[in-house]
Structures are given as C-alpha cells and as structure tokens.
C-alpha cells in the first residue's frame, strides 16, 4: 500500500514539475519574441 502511495506522489510531483517547466519555456519564448519585435530591423 505504501509503495502505491509513493508512486502516486512521485507521479503528481513529476506532473507538477513538467507543467512548471513548460510554463518557464513559454515565458522565455514570449520574452524572446517580444524582444525581437521591438528590435525592428536589427541592431542600430
């Protein structure tokens, strides 16, 4: 029984970590895209 509880806890922890990682990656890509938009035609 305790093994099943540990497995469930690890599964939930991995899902949370995956969601957090995807969120961080999305934020990084949004920042990069916004920066590229504001740069215009390149560096001046």
Beta strands, then each sheet from edge to edge (+ up, - down):
end
